[in-house]
Amino acid sequence: MTLLLALAIGALYAAGTYLLLRRSAIRVVFGLALLGYASNLLVFTAGRLSREGPPIVPEGAATAAATSADPLPQALVLTAIVIGFGVQAFALVLLKRTCQEAGTDDVDAMREET
Amino acid sequence: MIVAVLSTFAVAALAPLLEKRLGRRAAPLLALVPAGLFVSLARHVPEVSAGGARTDALGWIAELGVSLSFRLDGLSLLMALVVTGVGAVVLLYAGSYMEGHPRRGNLLGYLLAFLAAMLGLVLSDNLVGLFVFWEATSLLSYVLIGFEREKAEVRASALQALLVTGGGGLALLAGFVLLGQAGGSLEIGALAANAEAVKASPLYLPALLLVLLGAFTKSAQVPFHFWLPDAMAAPAPVSTFLHSATMVKAGVFLLARLHPTLGGTPEWTGIVTTVGAATMLTGALLAVGQRDLKRLLAYSTVSALGSLVMLVGVGTPAALAAAMVLLLAHALYKGALFLVAGIVDHETGTRDVASLGGLFRALPVTAVAAAAAAFSMAGLPPLLGFVSKELLYDAALRASPAPLLLVPVAVGSNMLLVAVALSVGWGPFTGRAGETPKAPHEAPAAMWAGPLLLGLGSLAAGLFSGAISPFVSSAAAAALGAPHALTLELWHGFNLVLAKSLATLVVGVALFAARGRIRSLAGSLAPLAAFGPGRLYRAGLAGLVRLAKGTAALLSSGSLRQDLRIVLAATVALAAPLLLTRAVLGAPDALRSVRPLEAVLALLVVAGAVATLLAGSRLAAVVALGVTGFGVALLFLVFGAPDLAMTQFAVETLSVLLFVAVLRRLPRLQSRSAPRARVVDALLAGAVGAVMTGLVLAVHAEPLRSSLAPFFRESSLALAKGRNVVNVILVDFRGLDTLGEITVLGVAALGVWSLVRLRIASRGAGANGGRS
């Protein structure tokens, strides 16, 4: 499964990178979103995959099971998801405004105009 | 000694302020600093002459064997006396020479700082300490040569001097490091004691070559001699101080200092003697045809530096003693002549020897000083220059490998130098008065005092050469690494050396008489100068600039996408070999089994990404992106991260809403890139994907050693009273992180809000006062 997920992460990075290199700014924003997913999965996977359930201390026990999923990457990824959303929202609104002002979402055309 | 050097730096920093406050009285006051140092150093002469040495050390980076250790022996005392003595004279002179210049205080400060650096250089007994002062002199020489910074050619000359000596400095540093490796210490004294091991080391030859490169560039040896004449763009006091008495001698000093450690081998003798002899002859040949007073002096200085290097290369006791006497004699007469050239330039407005003549009437004191210095340079008894020339010939005659070659070179060069000396110190003051831009008057006493003092010094040192013998012997002994006793005498009787001295004078005077013809001959040969090593320097510099421009244009095209491609390609190229080999080694502790649901989710994620890639409409792309997002959320859920899944679901829902809200306002998807660019990008993106897959696998190939996971699992309930470990981490253990996250979100929200509200003024709106 790790291999499969590694391939999926590679595919997400490849797709995101390709979109990042487009002239159309809206595709760049899509690429940014894909790269965000890819990075979150990368950090999550680096903490090892576990099917033994979430890191929650059961009722009556003092500690979470040693086999449960690693809580640290989860905490990091959770922060990343939320910040990724902030970035995406900002990028999207910026894109909208820029397209309104420039009349195009072609980044090359925007450059020539300025 | 340490205190003296460091406090001189401090005074240098205060010099501009002092000049502002005291005006013309500042320079004589500042000159008292080196004068005081001179006197306090001179008190050690009897002790050092008797073979004693003083040391002084201050720990710096003890772990690396670096310390500010100073050593006052014959060699460093001789250099230190030259530096402080000439320094005092030059400071006094500079105050008057730069009268009315708005940055006179700065020049005085730079000169004093240079003096301190030079003093540190000659006193250092640690290679790293010496190197630091060495580089300081290079940097300060850049500032000093380029003092008249408004002129482009002055700046170019300063840069040239800096690049040549600074490049040599880099080689020197490498050489010092190798030397330290070979000898097991960075202390020069310890290295000298360990000389046999150094010479036997395989690092000896590379260390020697690098150190020589540093010394040769600093002391303007062929083929690096070209920077010195060009550095004559500096004001006269700077040329006097740096280019006759001190900085250019640093290379010679270093060779003498390291002679006990590195010298005496066939490589040393062969290279150093040959380069020195070649420089002596080249400098003399180039000097004799010059018309500019300062360039005449500069080329003759190149020649004298060549003589010094040659003598250190020969390395016999007689040769080293000759080098020490020549070093002193040269500092005295060349310092005086540079100052005289400055006075002549200052008073007449020209430095062209062809148009100067009969200045004795207008400048009697300067003329006397000039004549004394010129006669010493020409080697006329009873001046010190005569003594040093006798010793030079004697050493060349008795050089072991090739006296047949060295003697003609030495005699020939000195014949030419006699003509140069007379052209500078005799010609302008005698004969018919020439047409000069300004009517000359005698310079102020502060200006003629220096050359007169140095000229008289040449005379006194020559007359009483017996008295300075023990001191000069101790300097030679330090360079030799063994005691040496030498008695200087004016009169050696009728012998071969005297015959050569006489012949030198006769031919030199004849050459001086024929100077008009020599100059016109040199003028007709002038175009050949374009083929000198200076051409190589200029071509190299231009090439470097072109290379830099080309690299910048290649790597930074101004297009973000292009730059991104380069960054990505470089990352792939650098990371791929390592990551892929590690990934292929396998992932021992990876989860190998695959469950159907998990496989479907992974495929869903990939399918969503591919669909985003291929989507023809905005809506389709947003939907496809949403599929990927929900797929990722479900993967989180499957692998024990319900909190992540929940957050991802919420964010995904919000994202889709957001996209839909602005989608209508966005332009339609269009294909803009050329097919070729798409192929390149697809290949690049594929490579990036492969590298990231490799990264995941490589991470799994390493065993996981996390001490944090057990800590959080165990402490969550005990310390933070929470059962959901991830939540506890976020709000408790890493609560500040979460606060930062919230702040980021707040800032993003502000940005979004202001972008929505922002009305960018259209181009014409500027006229309406910019109201929106």
Interface residues (C-beta under 8 A of the other chain):
Chain A: M1 T2 L3 L4 L5 A6 L7 A8 I9 G10 A11 L12 Y13 A14 A15 G16 T17 Y18 L19 L20 L21 R22 R23 S24 I26 R27 F30 A33 L34 Y37 A38 N40 L41 L42 F44 T45 A46 G47 R48 L49 S50 R51 E52 G53 P54 P55 I56 V57 P58 E59 A62 T63 A64 A65 A66 S68 A69 D70 P71 L72 Q74 A75 V77 L78 T79 I81 V82 I83 G84 F85 G86 V87 Q88 A89 F90 L92 V93 L94 L95 K96 R97 C99 Q100 E101 T104 D105 D106 V107 D108 R111
Chain B: S559 L560 R561 L564 R565 L568 A587 D589 A590 L591 R592 S593 V594 R595 E598 A599 A602 L603 V605 V606 A609 V610 T612 L613 R618 A621 L625 T628 G629 V632 L635 F636 V638 F639 G640 A641 P642 D643 L644 T647 Q648 V651 L654 S655 L658 F659 V662 R665 L666 P667 L669 Q670 R672 S673 D681 A682 L684 A685 G686 V688 G689 A690 M692 T693 L695 V696 L697 V699 H700 L704 S706 L708 A709 P710 F712 R713 E714 S716 L717 A718 G722 R723 N724 V725 V726 I729 L730 R734 D737 T738 E741 V744 L745 A748 A749 G751 V752 L755 V756 L758 I760
